[in-house]
């Protein structure tokens, strides 16, 4: 399984709210994609950042997702709302049983 952690820091509170609003469509459409396991957005109130946590069945499926209209549109919509580049970490993981 591929896990993506994508962190962004909004410019201000208004920008954060707009990013959250724009993410609704992105999350809904991403979860409907074949090969998506999970896709959510979380807020870190301590440092005023937002974190997308995504799970995909394979790197190829993730790469296909990054070419979708809704993914590209989201990036265009938030480009002037963020304080800098998104911090994106991609992991190849396996679930461990305890």
Secondary structure in CASP SS format (residue, H / E / C, confidence):
PFRMAT SS
TARGET T0000
AUTHOR 0000-0000-0000
METHOD secondary structure of the structure
MODEL  1
X C 1.00
X E 1.00
X E 1.00
X E 1.00
X E 1.00
X E 1.00
X E 1.00
X E 1.00
X E 1.00
X E 1.00
X C 1.00
X C 1.00
X H 1.00
X H 1.00
X H 1.00
X H 1.00
X H 1.00
X H 1.00
X H 1.00
X H 1.00
X H 1.00
X H 1.00
X H 1.00
X H 1.00
X H 1.00
X H 1.00
X H 1.00
X H 1.00
X H 1.00
X H 1.00
X H 1.00
X C 1.00
X C 1.00
X C 1.00
X C 1.00
X E 1.00
X E 1.00
X E 1.00
X E 1.00
X E 1.00
X E 1.00
X E 1.00
X E 1.00
X E 1.00
X C 1.00
X C 1.00
X C 1.00
X C 1.00
X E 1.00
X E 1.00
X E 1.00
X E 1.00
X E 1.00
X E 1.00
X E 1.00
X E 1.00
X C 1.00
X C 1.00
X H 1.00
X H 1.00
X H 1.00
X H 1.00
X H 1.00
X H 1.00
X H 1.00
X C 1.00
X C 1.00
X C 1.00
X H 1.00
X H 1.00
X H 1.00
X H 1.00
X H 1.00
X H 1.00
X H 1.00
X H 1.00
X H 1.00
X H 1.00
X C 1.00
X C 1.00
X C 1.00
X E 1.00
X C 1.00
X C 1.00
X C 1.00
X C 1.00
X E 1.00
X E 1.00
X E 1.00
X E 1.00
X E 1.00
X E 1.00
X C 1.00
X C 1.00
X C 1.00
X C 1.00
X C 1.00
X C 1.00
END
